[in-house]
Amino acid sequence: MTAGDALTPIYRDTRDLTPFGPVQLRTAVRDLADGVGGILQSVLGVRNQAFLSVDGNVPRLKMLSGKTAKAVHEAIFGARQPERLIALARTYPTWAGLCYLMAGLLAYKHGGYLRASELLQRGLSIRNGDDANQYATVYLARVVTRVEVAERVEVPVLFSEEAVFLALAHCLRETGQQEAALQTSAQLPPSLPAALARCSAAFALGRDKQVVIWTEGLLNSDDLSAALLLIRARALRRLGARTKSEETLGEVLRRRKTDMMLRNDAMTDRAFLLLDNGMKSLNPRDWLRGRPAELETFEVIRKDVEERRLWEQEWEKLDGE
């Protein structure tokens, strides 16, 4: 089944626990605050932002761990650039997949989307040894990646299948590979972050009907669902379903705790809908649409009048003779 074949909603997550943290919406003010926070953290000696993020403290490696595990552990939590992990991947083949994945997540954090996509895809294509898989399960569970699942919408994701595939999908979107991004996000279990990433790629590809099908019945229960409803409303607008689009925007605005950025976007889109309707009503061509019968009747009457005038002229000539 391809990404466009699903005929049911794609956001219903039935799991009790998911690796996602609370959504974070990027604005100019928050980006500035993050920058100031990074400066303060460096001054105060807090862990540098160049490293991979960890929820809590860096886990301590057991004393009996082997030489390979120690080298990989130090590189994952102590490397500022991916090169160190890439070198370990070439040195230890059974750890190569894991090293490439972590190098890709590190490159992704630094904004190197093209390189990150290459590293992540290489990591996914290599099978790890049992020792590497066991290490990842024990020591990487608290590694956090902030993934942009849609424009200005970020979700912190613990190290997992979702973290890798969502980061890869974002890299592919940034590098113009929308179709590949759609296929990548389609491989994930149902969840709101995955649905948002999938619908963002589908909307960029102009697949509005799929977006509408995938989001059918969605309600505004949190900011992720509100962001997804915005994409649905825009897809409906492009399909010409202005009434349904306005109803969807109303659902975004219904919940008072919806983030102000999303509420502003919804009000802007509602203004565009009103503008569309106004432009349609002011277009002279639209005045002539829907009234073909009246125009045809007018043409018939005009021809009748001309024929009657000609007939009267001929009749007068006959009378004169």
Helices and strands as residue ranges (DSSP letters): E 24-25, H 28-44, E 53-54, H 67-78, H 83-91, G 93-95, H 96-109, H 113-125, H 130-139, E 143-150, E 153-158, H 161-174, H 178-185, H 192-204, H 208-214, H 223-238, H 242-254, H 260-282, H 284-288, H 292-320
